[in-house]
Amino acid sequence: MPFVSKATGVQLAKLATRVVLGENLADLKPPHRVPEHVSVKEAVLPFTRFPGADSRLGPEMKSTGEVMGVGDTFPVAFGKAQVASGNPLPIEGTIFLSVCDSDKSAATILGQRLASLGFDLCATSGTARALQSLGVAAREVNKVSGRPAAYRPTSLTRVR
C-alpha cells in the first residue's frame, strides 16, 4: 500500500481507515489517478552491507529495505531504483539472453543494442542463432535443467 500510495499520490491508508470506521467507499469517491510517470520498486538486499551474509535467496528474500525509482520511462525508473538499492547498472561484461520464440524479435533488437554498447553476449541455442542471424556475436551456452548439485532441500524447504 505505501508504494502504490506514493506512486499514485492517493492516500490509500487514510481511505481504508475511513472505510473501516464505517464510511462507504462509494461516498468517499477516491480519485482514480493514472500517473504520467513510471514507478519501480526494488528490494535492498544485505549482501554488500553485511560481509558474510548468506547470499542464497529463499521465499523471504532477506531484504533490509526497499527503494522506489521514478522516471518518465521504465528504463529511467528502473535505473534509478537499481542505483538507489546499491546495484549500479553494469557498463561492461557478459549478458545472458534466453527467450521464448515469440520474444526473439524483441530480444534480438535488445541484443544488438547491448552488443553495440560493448557487452559480450551468451545465449541458449535458439536465442544465439537468432542473434547470430543478425550478425550479433553470441556465444551459445547450454540450458540449465533440474536443480544445482549443491541444492539440498531442508525440512523447512517446500519443494514443488
C-alpha positions in Angstrom: 0.0 0.0 0.0 2.8 2.5 0.7 4.3 2.0 -2.7 1.0 2.4 -4.6 0.1 5.4 -2.5 3.4 7.1 -3.3 3.3 6.2 -6.9 -0.2 7.5 -7.5 -0.5 10.2 -4.9 -3.6 8.7 -3.4 -3.7 8.3 0.4 -4.9 4.7 0.5 -4.3 4.1 4.2 -6.4 7.1 5.0 -9.2 5.9 2.7 -9.0 2.4 4.2 -9.2 3.7 7.7 -12.3 5.7 6.9 -14.0 2.6 5.4 -13.0 0.5 8.5 -14.6 3.2 10.6 -17.9 2.9 8.7 -17.8 5.2 5.8 -18.9 3.9 2.4 -16.1 3.8 -0.2 -18.5 4.9 -2.9 -19.4 8.0 -0.9 -15.7 8.9 -0.4 -15.1 8.9 -4.2 -11.5 8.0 -4.2 -9.6 9.6 -7.1 -8.7 7.3 -10.0 -5.2 8.6 -10.9 -3.1 7.2 -13.7 0.3 8.9 -13.1 2.2 10.3 -16.0 5.4 8.8 -14.6 6.6 5.2 -14.1 7.5 3.9 -10.6 9.7 0.9 -9.9 10.1 -0.8 -6.5 13.3 -2.6 -5.7 14.4 -4.6 -2.7 17.5 -3.7 -0.9 19.4 -6.9 -0.2 22.1 -7.1 2.5 24.9 -8.8 0.6 27.2 -5.7 0.2 26.3 -4.2 3.5 26.9 -7.2 5.7 30.0 -9.1 4.8 29.4 -12.9 5.2 25.7 -12.6 4.8 24.1 -15.6 3.2 23.6 -14.7 -0.4 21.1 -17.5 -1.2 17.6 -16.2 -1.7 14.6 -18.0 -0.4 11.0 -17.1 -0.1 11.7 -14.5 2.5 14.5 -12.9 0.4 16.2 -11.4 3.5 15.7 -7.8 2.3 16.8 -4.9 4.5 14.5 -2.4 2.9 13.2 -1.2 -0.4 13.6 1.8 -2.7 11.5 3.4 -5.4 12.7 4.7 -8.7 10.5 7.3 -10.5 11.1 8.4 -14.1 9.4 9.4 -17.3 10.0 5.9 -18.8 10.5 2.4 -17.4 14.2 2.3 -18.2 14.9 5.5 -16.3 12.8 4.5 -13.3 14.4 1.0 -13.3 17.9 2.5 -13.5 17.2 4.9 -10.6 15.8 2.0 -8.5 18.9 -0.1 -9.2 21.3 2.7 -8.2 19.3 3.6 -5.1 19.3 -0.1 -4.0 23.1 -0.3 -4.3 23.0 -2.2 -7.5 24.6 0.1 -10.0 23.9 -0.9 -13.6 26.9 -2.5 -15.3 28.7 -0.7 -18.1 30.7 -3.8 -19.2 30.8 -7.6 -19.0 28.8 -10.5 -20.3 25.0 -10.7 -20.5 23.0 -13.9 -20.8 19.9 -13.9 -23.0 17.4 -16.7 -23.3 13.8 -16.1 -24.5 10.9 -18.0 -26.0 10.3 -17.9 -29.7 7.6 -15.3 -29.6 10.0 -12.8 -27.8 13.0 -13.4 -30.1 12.5 -10.4 -32.4 12.4 -8.0 -29.4 15.4 -9.8 -27.7 17.5 -9.6 -30.9 16.9 -5.8 -31.0 18.0 -5.7 -27.4 20.9 -7.9 -28.1 22.1 -5.7 -30.9 21.9 -2.6 -28.7 23.8 -4.4 -25.8 26.5 -5.6 -28.2 26.8 -2.0 -29.6 27.4 -0.8 -26.1 30.3 -3.3 -25.8 28.7 -6.1 -23.8 29.6 -9.7 -24.7 26.5 -11.9 -25.2 25.9 -15.5 -24.4 22.6 -17.2 -25.1 20.8 -20.6 -25.3 20.9 -22.2 -28.7 17.7 -20.7 -30.3 18.4 -17.2 -29.0 22.0 -17.4 -30.0 21.0 -18.5 -33.6 18.6 -15.6 -33.8 21.2 -13.1 -32.7 23.9 -14.6 -35.0 21.5 -14.4 -37.9 21.6 -10.6 -37.5 25.3 -10.5 -37.3 25.4 -10.2 -33.5 28.2 -12.3 -31.8 26.7 -14.5 -29.2 28.4 -17.5 -27.5 26.0 -20.5 -27.2 25.6 -22.0 -23.8 23.5 -25.0 -22.6 20.2 -24.6 -20.9 20.2 -25.4 -17.2 17.8 -28.1 -16.2 17.0 -29.5 -12.8 18.5 -28.2 -9.5 22.1 -27.4 -8.9 24.1 -30.2 -7.3 24.7 -28.1 -4.2 20.9 -27.6 -3.6 19.8 -29.8 -0.7 16.3 -29.1 0.5 15.9 -28.9 4.2 12.8 -30.0 6.1 11.8 -26.3 6.0 12.1 -26.0 2.2 9.0 -26.6 0.2 9.8 -28.4 -3.0 7.4 -28.0 -5.9 
